[in-house]
Amino acid sequence: MRILLAGASGYLGTTLRHRLEQDDHQVTGLTRHEPGPDEVRWDPARAPLGTEVVENADVVVNLCGSSLLGVPHVAGYRERLFESRVRTTRTLADAIAASDRKPAFLAGNGISWYGDHGDELLTEDSDSRGNALLTRVTRDWQAATGPATAAGARVCILRTSPVFGSGSMVATMLGRVFGLGVGGRIGNGRQWFPLISSHDWMEAVIRLVDDETLSGPVNLVAPELPTNAEFTRELGRVLHRPAVVPVPAVAVRLAAGPMAPELLNSVRARPQVLLDAGFDFRHRDVGDVLAFTYGPA
């Protein structure tokens, strides 16, 4: 198949491109810079994407999004979160809607869409709650796919949880924190912590590329999630470091500002769509995911 990939230079985009090419798919990357081989230049902030670009694709994948690392108190940080996700998605959705072929659209998104649900088990049919920063971003992010859906294209919303694997941002950051011996639960530690291995994320996206029967929101999370306290204990065990320095909720709110809910909210998501489709997770729980990421304990 012919795949048009936005965000091909990021951690997930780079590994997804390699995996798609291993399966003999033809991948064309979208870039804001001078295009190289198998690349097309675009500028979603300034101009629409020509329909001829998506006409040649069977599947369009958007993994664009600015890094979550930064200073969340600064207005420019919030604007980048919205613009890098919502505008790129809308540009691609508009091009798909205007095209004759209507390629499938796999649109990146986040598990923060749900907001805080406490202990409630969440499937793709559950509602979105609250006004946390990333929850609002993910709502607009999903809404930006509307033109493609309305035009009849197959659209999958990739509600991605933190991805753990060698070289992933979250794995590297947490490894450094725990390596200093200052890791521990956040707040009361009872909030559910969604996560997925990079292997399972990649295989799930490949399944969505290939399987034309799947559409709509898809939770990209491990089937058996830990609480924050369970996660930190297991991470400390795998890294052979103490996990005894709790971070009070008030300190999180002061330090993280509008991003604090992403650390304190409880999202007990279940990958119901993938499970119903018979997808086989290699890393089903926190022990599997962390052993895959950092090596066996």
C-alpha positions as CSV (number, residue, x, y, z in Angstrom):
1,M,0.0,0.0,0.0
2,R,0.9,3.6,-0.4
3,I,1.2,5.4,3.0
4,L,1.4,9.2,3.5
5,L,3.0,9.9,6.8
6,A,3.1,13.2,8.7
7,G,5.4,13.4,11.7
8,A,7.7,10.9,10.2
9,S,10.8,12.4,12.0
10,G,9.6,11.8,15.5
11,Y,10.2,8.8,17.7
12,L,7.0,7.0,16.8
13,G,7.0,8.2,13.2
14,T,10.6,7.0,12.5
15,T,10.0,3.5,13.9
16,L,6.6,3.3,12.2
17,R,8.1,4.2,8.8
18,H,10.7,1.6,9.2
19,R,8.2,-1.0,10.1
20,L,5.9,-0.1,7.2
21,E,8.7,-0.3,4.7
22,Q,9.7,-3.7,6.1
23,D,6.2,-4.9,5.1
24,D,6.8,-3.5,1.6
25,H,4.5,-0.5,1.9
26,Q,5.5,2.6,0.0
27,V,5.9,5.4,2.5
28,T,6.0,9.1,1.6
29,G,6.8,11.5,4.4
30,L,5.5,15.1,4.8
31,T,8.1,17.6,5.8
32,R,8.3,21.3,6.5
33,H,11.9,21.4,5.3
34,E,13.5,20.8,1.9
35,P,12.2,17.4,0.8
36,G,14.4,14.5,0.3
37,P,13.7,11.2,-1.4
38,D,10.2,9.9,-0.7
39,E,9.2,13.2,0.9
40,V,6.7,16.0,0.0
41,R,6.9,19.5,1.4
42,W,4.0,21.0,3.2
43,D,3.2,24.0,5.5
44,P,0.0,23.4,7.3
45,A,0.2,26.7,9.2
46,R,0.1,28.7,6.0
47,A,-1.4,26.7,3.1
48,P,-3.8,23.9,2.4
49,L,-2.4,20.6,1.1
50,G,-3.1,19.8,-2.5
51,T,-5.5,17.0,-3.1
52,E,-3.0,15.5,-5.5
53,V,-0.8,14.6,-2.5
54,V,-3.4,12.5,-0.8
55,E,-4.9,11.1,-4.1
56,N,-1.9,8.9,-4.4
57,A,-2.2,7.4,-0.9
58,D,-4.2,4.5,0.4
59,V,-3.7,5.5,4.0
60,V,-2.8,8.9,5.6
61,V,-1.2,8.8,9.0
62,N,-0.7,11.9,11.2
63,L,1.7,11.7,14.1
64,C,2.5,15.4,14.3
65,G,2.6,17.1,17.7
66,S,5.0,19.4,19.6
67,S,6.8,17.9,22.6
68,L,4.9,17.8,25.9
69,L,8.2,18.8,27.6
70,G,8.4,22.5,28.1
71,V,7.1,25.3,30.4
72,P,3.3,24.8,30.6
73,H,2.8,28.2,32.3
74,V,3.9,30.0,29.2
75,A,1.1,30.9,26.7
76,G,3.2,29.9,23.7
77,Y,3.5,26.4,25.0
78,R,-0.3,25.9,24.9
79,E,-0.6,27.4,21.5
80,R,2.1,25.0,20.1
81,L,0.2,22.1,21.6
82,F,-3.0,23.1,19.8
83,E,-1.5,24.2,16.5
84,S,0.9,21.3,16.0
85,R,-1.9,18.8,16.5
86,V,-5.1,20.4,15.5
87,R,-4.0,22.4,12.4
88,T,-2.1,19.5,10.9
89,T,-5.0,17.2,11.4
90,R,-7.5,19.6,9.9
91,T,-5.2,20.3,6.9
92,L,-5.0,16.6,6.1
93,A,-8.8,16.0,6.8
94,D,-9.7,18.8,4.4
95,A,-7.4,17.4,1.7
96,I,-8.9,13.9,2.1
97,A,-12.4,15.3,1.9
98,A,-11.6,17.2,-1.3
99,S,-10.0,14.2,-2.9
100,D,-11.7,11.7,-5.2
101,R,-10.1,8.5,-3.7
102,K,-10.8,9.2,0.1
103,P,-7.8,7.4,1.6
104,A,-8.2,6.1,5.1
105,F,-7.0,8.5,7.8
106,L,-5.2,7.4,11.0
107,A,-5.2,10.5,13.2
108,G,-2.9,10.8,16.2
109,N,-4.6,11.6,19.5
110,G,-4.1,11.1,23.2
111,I,-5.7,9.0,26.0
112,S,-6.1,12.3,27.9
113,W,-9.3,12.7,25.8
114,Y,-11.2,11.0,28.6
115,G,-10.2,13.2,31.5
116,D,-10.5,12.1,35.1
117,H,-12.9,9.1,35.6
118,G,-11.6,7.7,38.9
119,D,-11.9,3.9,39.0
120,E,-14.4,3.7,36.1
121,L,-13.3,1.3,33.4
122,L,-13.2,3.2,30.1
123,T,-13.8,1.9,26.6
124,E,-13.9,3.8,23.3
125,D,-17.6,4.5,24.0
126,S,-16.9,6.4,27.3
127,D,-17.4,10.1,27.6
128,S,-14.8,13.0,27.9
129,R,-14.9,14.9,31.1
130,G,-13.3,18.1,32.6
131,N,-11.3,20.9,31.1
132,A,-7.7,19.9,31.7
133,L,-5.4,21.3,29.1
134,L,-4.6,18.1,27.2
135,T,-8.2,17.0,27.4
136,R,-9.3,20.1,25.6
137,V,-6.5,19.7,23.1
138,T,-7.5,16.1,22.3
139,R,-11.2,17.1,21.9
140,D,-10.3,19.7,19.3
141,W,-7.7,17.3,17.8
142,Q,-10.4,14.7,17.3
143,A,-13.0,17.2,16.0
144,A,-10.4,18.3,13.3
145,T,-10.9,14.9,11.6
146,G,-14.5,15.8,10.9
147,P,-14.2,16.7,7.2
148,A,-12.7,13.4,6.4
149,T,-15.4,11.5,8.3
150,A,-18.2,13.5,6.8
151,A,-16.8,12.8,3.3
152,G,-17.0,9.0,3.9
153,A,-13.3,8.2,4.6
154,R,-12.4,5.5,7.1
155,V,-11.0,7.4,10.1
156,C,-9.3,5.9,13.1
157,I,-8.5,8.1,16.1
158,L,-5.3,6.9,17.8
159,R,-6.0,7.6,21.5
160,T,-2.4,6.9,22.5
161,S,-1.2,6.5,26.1
162,P,2.4,7.1,27.2
163,V,4.6,4.9,25.0
164,F,7.4,2.9,26.7
165,G,10.3,1.6,24.7
166,S,14.0,2.1,24.3
167,G,14.6,5.8,23.5
168,S,11.0,6.9,24.1
169,M,10.7,10.3,25.8
170,V,8.8,9.1,28.8
171,A,11.1,6.1,29.4
172,T,14.2,8.2,29.2
173,M,12.8,10.9,31.5
174,L,11.6,8.4,34.2
175,G,14.8,6.4,34.0
176,R,16.8,9.5,34.8
177,V,14.6,10.5,37.7
178,F,14.6,7.1,39.3
179,G,18.3,6.8,38.6
180,L,18.8,9.7,40.9
181,G,16.9,7.9,43.7
182,V,14.1,10.5,43.8
183,G,11.3,8.5,42.2
184,G,8.0,7.8,43.9
185,R,4.2,7.9,43.6
186,I,2.5,11.1,42.6
187,G,-0.3,12.4,44.8
188,N,-2.1,9.6,46.6
189,G,-0.9,7.1,44.0
190,R,-4.4,5.6,43.5
191,Q,-5.0,7.2,40.1
192,W,-4.8,4.7,37.1
193,F,-1.8,5.1,34.9
194,P,-2.3,4.2,31.2
195,L,0.7,3.0,29.2
196,I,1.7,0.8,26.3
197,S,4.9,-0.7,24.9
198,S,6.3,0.8,21.6
199,H,6.1,-2.8,20.2
200,D,2.4,-3.1,20.8
201,W,1.7,0.5,19.7
202,M,3.5,-0.2,16.4
203,E,1.7,-3.5,15.8
204,A,-1.7,-2.0,16.6
205,V,-1.2,0.8,14.2
206,I,-0.1,-1.6,11.5
207,R,-3.3,-3.6,12.2
208,L,-5.3,-0.4,11.7
209,V,-3.5,0.4,8.4
210,D,-4.3,-3.1,7.1
211,D,-7.8,-3.8,8.5
212,E,-10.4,-1.9,6.6
213,T,-13.1,-3.1,9.1
214,L,-11.8,-0.9,11.9
215,S,-12.6,2.7,12.3
216,G,-13.4,5.3,15.0
217,P,-11.6,5.9,18.3
218,V,-9.1,3.2,19.3
219,N,-7.5,3.1,22.7
220,L,-3.8,2.3,22.4
221,V,-3.1,1.1,26.0
222,A,-2.1,-2.1,27.6
223,P,-5.0,-4.4,28.6
224,E,-4.0,-4.5,32.3
225,L,-3.2,-1.1,33.7
226,P,-1.5,-0.2,37.0
227,T,-2.2,2.5,39.5
228,N,0.4,5.2,39.8
229,A,1.7,3.6,43.0
230,E,1.9,0.2,41.4
231,F,3.7,1.7,38.4
232,T,6.3,3.4,40.6
233,R,6.9,0.3,42.7
234,E,7.5,-1.8,39.6
235,L,9.7,0.8,37.9
236,G,11.8,1.0,41.0
237,R,12.1,-2.8,41.1
238,V,13.1,-3.0,37.4
239,L,15.7,-0.3,37.8
240,H,16.9,-1.5,41.2
241,R,16.3,2.0,42.6
242,P,14.2,3.1,45.6
243,A,10.7,4.4,44.9
244,V,10.0,6.0,48.3
245,V,9.9,9.7,47.7
246,P,6.3,10.7,47.1
247,V,5.4,13.9,45.3
248,P,2.5,15.7,47.0
249,A,-0.4,16.7,44.8
250,V,0.0,20.4,45.9
251,A,3.6,20.3,44.7
252,V,2.6,18.9,41.3
253,R,0.0,21.6,40.9
254,L,2.5,24.3,41.7
255,A,5.2,22.9,39.4
256,A,3.1,21.7,36.5
257,G,0.4,24.3,36.4
258,P,-2.1,23.4,33.6
259,M,-0.4,20.1,33.0
260,A,-0.9,18.9,36.6
261,P,-4.1,17.0,35.8
262,E,-2.2,14.8,33.4
263,L,-0.3,13.5,36.4
264,L,-3.1,13.5,38.9
265,N,-6.1,12.4,36.8
266,S,-7.2,8.8,36.7
267,V,-7.7,7.2,33.3
268,R,-8.5,3.4,33.5
269,A,-8.8,2.9,29.8
270,R,-9.3,-0.5,28.1
271,P,-8.3,-1.3,24.5
272,Q,-11.8,-2.7,23.8
273,V,-11.7,-2.2,20.0
274,L,-8.4,-4.0,19.6
275,L,-9.4,-6.8,22.0
276,D,-12.7,-7.4,20.2
277,A,-10.7,-7.5,16.9
278,G,-8.5,-10.3,18.3
279,F,-5.4,-8.2,18.6
280,D,-2.7,-10.0,20.6
281,F,-0.8,-7.8,23.0
282,R,2.7,-9.0,23.7
283,H,3.1,-6.7,26.8
284,R,-0.2,-6.9,28.7
285,D,0.7,-5.3,32.0
286,V,3.2,-2.9,33.7
287,G,5.7,-5.7,34.4
288,D,5.8,-6.7,30.8
289,V,6.0,-3.2,29.5
290,L,8.8,-2.1,31.9
291,A,10.8,-5.3,31.3
292,F,10.6,-4.7,27.6
293,T,11.7,-1.1,28.1
294,Y,14.5,-1.4,30.6
295,G,15.4,-5.1,30.4
296,P,14.4,-7.8,32.9
297,A,14.7,-7.2,36.6
